[in-house]
Amino acid sequence: MLSVQLGVAVAVGLIDQIGAEGAAWLRLAWAGLLFLVFLRPRRARFTRRSFVACVALGVVTAAITLLFMAALDRIPMGTASALEFLGPLGVAVVQGRGLARVAWPGLAAVGVVLMTQPWAGTVDLVGVLYALVAGVCWAGYIVLTQRVGDQVAGINGLAVSMPVAGLVGTAVVGPMVFDKLTPQLLLIGLGLAIMLPMFPFALELLALRRLSAAAFGTLMSLEPAFALIIGFVALHQVPDPAAVIGIVLVVTAGICAARGGARTTPVPAEVG
């Protein structure tokens, strides 16, 4: 999450030059190419079932990135973040157990609302729809990432999912930004692809081998807290008292969810 928010902060200049969707596509395209070159997917590493899961994960990954950026073009970031968080929150509630099923996700939800204060922005129904669909895709991303991590050894699943995400992004956005690309933008995009999404997506896959989907979904509430902290340190954006209280609530919920969210690391089934 820290890497994601640092990547977003660094990408501000890139967004100004090729648009939010263009910046998202450039990162996806570079990440897909790098994973393909360095991991070199081999048939023996996948069953038919695991390969299909990897392809589905790639489609969902591209959808999250592009839809959230499209939402940011229409509604404030706080509103978009709060709406998108409904996806991980839903996973946490559906897959949780006992009192923790609602207690920690509920506490995290209150904290996210206090941090993002969605009521402070104007309402654009199309932007709201983009953010809500991104939230649904985020829920699917959590479930599929855990499935891929369980079925494919190491981070080899990303050797399929990320190139698929890059291809989907290219098909949807690429033609709109090809004529805006320069050698400098391509190099910047390469650096950003390592920070976001290569590094965080690999860590998330590994984390979901050790954490339940419910605990992971609750922990994702920490991302707006990282955004506020980075905004304060790097951009001198001082959070108000409600936002500070929200940070405390989501950190508390994240710690409590992680303490009870461990799972046995599965042994991936590989062909051969």
SVG drawing of the C-alpha trace seen along z (x, -y; Angstrom):
<svg xmlns="http://www.w3.org/2000/svg" viewBox="-26 -22 40 57">
<polyline fill="none" stroke="black" stroke-width="0.4" points="0.0,0.0 2.9,-2.3 4.3,-1.6 1.0,-2.2 0.5,-5.6 4.1,-6.6 3.6,-5.6 0.4,-7.7 2.3,-10.7 5.1,-10.3 2.7,-9.8 1.1,-13.2 3.3,-14.7 2.6,-11.8 -1.1,-12.1 -0.9,-15.8 0.7,-14.9 -1.3,-11.8 -4.3,-11.8 -5.3,-9.5 -6.3,-6.6 -3.1,-7.0 -0.9,-6.9 -2.7,-3.8 -2.3,-2.1 1.4,-2.9 2.1,-1.3 0.0,1.8 1.7,2.2 5.2,1.9 4.4,4.2 3.0,6.8 6.0,6.7 8.5,6.9 6.7,9.8 6.6,11.7 10.3,11.2 11.6,11.9 9.2,14.7 8.8,16.4 5.6,18.4 5.9,22.1 3.1,24.6 4.4,26.9 3.6,24.3 -0.1,24.2 -3.1,26.4 -6.0,25.4 -7.9,24.2 -5.0,22.1 -4.3,20.6 -8.0,19.5 -7.8,18.0 -4.7,16.0 -6.4,14.7 -9.4,13.6 -7.2,11.9 -5.5,10.0 -8.8,8.7 -10.0,7.7 -6.6,6.0 -7.0,3.8 -10.6,3.0 -9.8,1.8 -7.0,-0.5 -8.9,-2.0 -12.2,-2.4 -10.8,-4.0 -8.9,-6.5 -12.1,-7.2 -13.9,-7.9 -11.2,-10.3 -11.9,-12.4 -15.5,-13.0 -15.6,-12.8 -13.2,-13.8 -10.6,-11.2 -12.1,-10.9 -15.5,-10.0 -14.0,-7.6 -11.9,-5.9 -14.8,-5.4 -17.0,-3.9 -14.2,-1.6 -13.5,-0.4 -17.0,1.2 -15.5,4.1 -12.8,5.2 -15.3,4.5 -17.8,6.8 -15.2,9.6 -14.4,9.1 -18.0,9.3 -18.9,12.3 -15.8,14.4 -15.4,13.4 -16.4,15.5 -18.0,14.8 -18.1,11.3 -15.0,10.3 -17.0,10.7 -18.7,7.4 -16.7,5.8 -13.4,5.0 -14.8,4.3 -17.4,2.1 -14.8,0.2 -12.6,-0.1 -15.6,-1.4 -16.3,-4.2 -12.6,-5.1 -12.5,-5.3 -15.6,-7.5 -14.1,-9.9 -10.8,-10.0 -12.3,-10.4 -15.4,-12.5 -17.3,-11.6 -20.1,-14.1 -17.7,-17.0 -17.6,-16.5 -20.0,-17.0 -22.0,-14.1 -21.5,-12.9 -23.6,-9.7 -21.3,-8.4 -18.3,-8.9 -20.0,-7.1 -20.9,-4.2 -17.3,-3.9 -16.1,-3.8 -18.7,-1.3 -17.9,1.1 -14.2,0.6 -15.1,1.8 -16.8,4.9 -13.7,5.6 -11.5,5.1 -13.5,7.7 -13.0,10.1 -9.3,9.2 -8.9,10.3 -10.6,13.6 -8.8,14.3 -5.4,13.3 -5.7,15.7 -6.9,18.5 -3.9,17.9 -1.5,17.7 -2.9,21.0 -2.6,22.8 0.6,21.4 4.0,21.5 5.8,18.2 4.6,15.2 4.5,17.1 0.8,16.4 1.6,12.7 3.5,13.8 0.1,14.5 -2.2,12.0 -0.1,8.9 0.5,9.3 -3.3,9.9 -3.9,6.7 -1.5,4.9 -3.3,6.2 -6.7,5.2 -5.5,1.8 -3.9,1.4 -7.1,2.4 -9.2,0.0 -6.9,-3.1 -3.8,-2.6 -5.1,-4.1 -6.1,-7.3 -2.5,-8.0 -0.1,-6.4 0.4,-9.8 1.2,-11.5 4.1,-9.2 7.7,-10.4 10.9,-8.6 10.9,-10.5 7.3,-9.4 8.2,-5.8 11.1,-5.8 9.0,-7.4 6.4,-4.8 8.9,-2.1 10.1,-3.3 6.5,-3.8 5.6,-0.3 8.1,1.2 6.7,-0.9 3.1,-0.4 1.9,2.2 4.8,4.7 6.0,4.5 2.7,4.2 0.8,6.8 3.6,9.3 3.5,8.6 -0.3,8.8 -0.2,12.2 2.2,13.4 0.2,11.8 -3.0,13.6 -1.2,17.0 -0.8,16.2 -3.9,14.1 -7.6,14.9 -9.5,12.9 -11.5,11.4 -8.4,10.1 -6.9,8.8 -10.0,7.0 -10.1,5.2 -6.4,4.4 -7.0,2.6 -8.7,-0.1 -5.2,-1.2 -4.6,-2.5 -6.4,-5.8 -4.4,-6.3 -1.2,-5.9 -2.5,-8.4 -3.2,-10.9 0.2,-10.4 2.1,-10.8 0.0,-13.8 1.0,-15.4 4.7,-14.6 5.2,-15.2 2.5,-17.7 2.0,-19.4 -1.7,-18.5 -2.7,-18.7 -5.6,-16.3 -8.4,-17.6 -9.3,-16.0 -12.0,-13.7 -9.4,-12.3 -6.9,-11.7 -9.6,-9.8 -10.3,-7.8 -6.7,-6.8 -6.7,-5.6 -9.8,-3.5 -8.6,-1.8 -5.2,-1.1 -6.9,0.5 -9.2,2.5 -6.3,3.6 -4.2,4.8 -7.1,6.7 -8.1,8.3 -4.5,9.4 -4.1,10.9 -6.9,13.3 -6.6,13.7 -3.8,16.2 -4.3,19.2 -2.2,22.2 -0.1,21.6 -1.3,24.0 1.0,26.1 0.5,25.1 -0.6,27.8 1.6,27.8 1.5,29.9 4.4,32.4"/>
</svg>
